[in-house]
């Protein structure tokens, strides 16, 4: 079981380290929401549902209104609780249909990084960039290192980079990743106004 320090909350990080579904959901929630809060979301959701480990089958079959209420809080699991609750169910349904409800089967038998990236890219809510970041996170911190995983992750797979959640191992690296993202936003904004 990997020791993660993404959220800076020991209980939330412990769940991410032992529950592959929690890790996938944290990545799903990492959209228009602070990174550490997104990855703390699975722990908050588990607590609200009264479970120690999240179940793709249970989430897939949950009453949509009840699940949406669990997402609303306060505090909200995500900035957009209704749409994220629906995406969570879509993701869990796919895991049930293709991987027997086991998130780790998404990567358990992949022959290479390109296949892993392709599988991740089929998940609801995972575009090209998010898929590469998850491949990097799995490789750098979760021990999922099929041949070619760094190449599949692109720049996010570079050793020593500070680009994404894949590089967050504590408060210092979280600050470095946040600074990198802010600089990238400034550069993109400057390019548009030039």
C-alpha positions as CSV (number, residue, x, y, z in Angstrom):
1,X,0.0,0.0,0.0
2,X,1.6,3.3,-1.1
3,X,1.9,6.2,1.4
4,X,0.4,9.2,-0.3
5,X,0.5,12.8,1.0
6,X,-1.6,14.6,-1.6
7,X,-4.3,16.1,0.6
8,X,-2.2,16.9,3.7
9,X,-5.0,15.1,5.7
10,X,-3.8,11.8,7.1
11,X,-7.2,10.1,6.9
12,X,-7.9,11.2,3.4
13,X,-4.4,10.3,2.2
14,X,-4.7,6.8,3.9
15,X,-7.9,6.1,2.0
16,X,-6.2,7.1,-1.3
17,X,-3.3,4.8,-0.6
18,X,-5.4,1.7,0.1
19,X,-8.4,2.2,-2.1
20,X,-7.8,2.4,-5.8
21,X,-11.4,3.6,-6.4
22,X,-10.8,6.5,-4.0
23,X,-7.7,7.5,-6.0
24,X,-9.7,7.4,-9.3
25,X,-12.5,9.5,-7.8
26,X,-10.0,12.0,-6.4
27,X,-8.6,12.4,-9.9
28,X,-12.2,12.7,-11.3
29,X,-12.9,15.4,-8.8
30,X,-9.7,17.3,-9.6
31,X,-11.4,19.8,-12.0
32,X,-12.2,23.4,-11.3
33,X,-11.6,22.7,-7.6
34,X,-8.5,22.9,-5.4
35,X,-6.4,19.8,-5.8
36,X,-6.1,18.8,-2.2
37,X,-9.8,19.3,-1.6
38,X,-10.6,17.2,-4.7
39,X,-8.5,14.3,-3.5
40,X,-9.9,14.6,0.0
41,X,-13.4,14.2,-1.5
42,X,-13.4,10.4,-1.5
43,X,-12.8,10.4,2.3
44,X,-15.6,12.9,2.8
45,X,-17.9,10.8,0.6
46,X,-17.0,7.6,2.4
47,X,-17.7,9.2,5.8
48,X,-21.0,10.5,4.6
49,X,-22.0,7.1,3.3
50,X,-20.8,5.5,6.5
51,X,-18.3,3.2,4.8
52,X,-14.6,2.5,5.3
53,X,-13.9,1.7,1.7
54,X,-15.8,2.9,-1.4
55,X,-17.6,0.3,-3.6
56,X,-18.0,0.9,-7.3
57,X,-21.0,-1.5,-7.3
58,X,-22.7,0.4,-4.5
59,X,-22.0,3.8,-6.0
60,X,-23.2,2.6,-9.4
61,X,-26.5,1.4,-7.9
62,X,-27.0,4.2,-5.4
63,X,-30.2,6.3,-5.6
64,X,-29.0,9.4,-7.6
65,X,-30.8,11.9,-5.4
66,X,-29.3,10.4,-2.2
67,X,-25.9,10.4,-3.7
68,X,-26.3,14.0,-4.9
69,X,-27.3,15.0,-1.3
70,X,-24.1,13.2,0.0
71,X,-22.1,15.3,-2.4
72,X,-23.8,18.6,-1.3
73,X,-22.6,18.6,2.2
74,X,-21.8,21.0,3.8
75,X,-19.0,21.1,3.0
76,X,-19.6,20.0,-0.6
77,X,-17.5,17.1,-1.9
78,X,-17.1,19.2,-5.1
79,X,-17.8,22.6,-6.4
80,X,-20.4,21.1,-8.7
81,X,-22.0,18.4,-6.5
82,X,-24.8,17.3,-8.7
83,X,-22.8,16.9,-11.9
84,X,-19.9,15.2,-10.0
85,X,-22.3,12.8,-8.3
86,X,-23.6,11.8,-11.8
87,X,-20.1,11.5,-13.2
88,X,-19.1,9.3,-10.2
89,X,-22.0,7.0,-11.0
90,X,-21.0,6.9,-14.7
91,X,-17.4,6.0,-13.7
92,X,-18.5,3.4,-11.3
93,X,-20.9,1.8,-13.8
94,X,-18.1,1.5,-16.3
95,X,-15.9,-0.1,-13.7
96,X,-18.7,-2.6,-12.9
97,X,-19.3,-3.3,-16.5
98,X,-15.7,-3.7,-17.7
99,X,-13.6,-4.4,-14.6
100,X,-15.9,-6.3,-12.2
101,X,-16.2,-3.1,-10.1
102,X,-12.5,-3.2,-9.2
103,X,-10.6,0.0,-10.0
104,X,-7.2,-1.7,-9.9
105,X,-8.2,-4.0,-12.7
106,X,-8.1,-0.9,-14.9
107,X,-4.3,-1.2,-14.8
108,X,-3.6,-4.8,-13.4
109,X,-2.9,-6.5,-16.7
110,X,-1.8,-3.7,-19.0
111,X,1.1,-4.6,-21.2
112,X,2.4,-1.1,-21.7
113,X,1.9,2.6,-20.9
114,X,0.0,3.3,-24.1
115,X,-2.6,0.7,-23.3
116,X,-2.9,2.1,-19.8
117,X,-3.4,5.6,-21.2
118,X,-6.0,4.3,-23.6
119,X,-8.0,2.6,-20.8
120,X,-7.9,5.6,-18.6
121,X,-9.0,7.8,-21.5
122,X,-12.2,5.8,-21.8
123,X,-13.3,6.8,-18.3
124,X,-16.1,9.3,-18.0
125,X,-14.7,12.7,-17.2
126,X,-11.1,11.9,-18.2
127,X,-9.8,13.9,-21.1
128,X,-6.3,13.7,-22.6
129,X,-4.6,15.8,-20.0
130,X,-6.3,14.2,-17.0
131,X,-5.5,10.7,-18.4
132,X,-1.8,11.5,-18.7
133,X,-1.8,12.9,-15.1
134,X,-3.4,9.8,-13.8
135,X,-0.9,7.6,-15.6
136,X,1.9,9.7,-14.1
137,X,0.3,9.5,-10.6
138,X,0.0,5.7,-10.9
139,X,3.6,5.4,-12.0
140,X,5.2,7.8,-9.6
141,X,3.3,7.0,-6.5
142,X,1.2,3.9,-6.9
143,X,3.8,1.5,-8.3
144,X,2.0,1.0,-11.6
145,X,4.9,1.1,-14.0
146,X,4.2,-0.9,-17.2
147,X,6.9,-0.4,-19.9
148,X,6.5,3.0,-21.5
149,X,4.4,4.6,-18.7
150,X,6.5,7.7,-18.6
151,X,6.2,8.2,-22.4
152,X,2.5,7.7,-22.1
153,X,2.3,10.3,-19.4
154,X,4.2,12.9,-21.5
155,X,5.6,15.8,-19.5
156,X,3.8,14.7,-16.4
157,X,5.9,11.5,-16.3
158,X,9.2,13.3,-16.2
159,X,11.2,12.4,-13.1
160,X,11.6,15.4,-10.8
161,X,8.9,17.5,-12.4
162,X,6.5,19.6,-10.3
163,X,3.6,19.8,-12.7
164,X,0.6,18.0,-11.2
165,X,-0.8,15.9,-8.4
166,X,1.5,13.1,-9.6
167,X,4.3,15.1,-8.0
168,X,2.7,16.0,-4.7
169,X,4.4,14.2,-1.8
170,X,4.0,16.7,0.9
171,X,3.4,20.4,1.7
172,X,6.6,21.6,-0.1
173,X,5.9,19.8,-3.4
174,X,2.3,20.9,-3.2
175,X,3.4,24.5,-3.1
176,X,5.8,23.9,-6.0
177,X,3.1,22.3,-8.1
178,X,0.7,25.2,-7.3
179,X,3.4,27.7,-8.3
180,X,4.0,25.8,-11.6
181,X,0.3,25.9,-12.4
182,X,0.0,29.6,-11.6
183,X,2.9,30.4,-13.8
184,X,1.5,28.3,-16.6
185,X,-1.8,30.2,-16.3
186,X,0.0,33.5,-16.4
187,X,1.9,32.5,-19.5
188,X,-1.2,31.3,-21.3
189,X,-3.0,34.5,-20.4
190,X,0.0,36.6,-21.6
191,X,0.1,34.6,-24.9
192,X,-3.6,35.4,-25.5
193,X,-3.3,39.1,-24.9
194,X,-0.1,39.4,-27.0
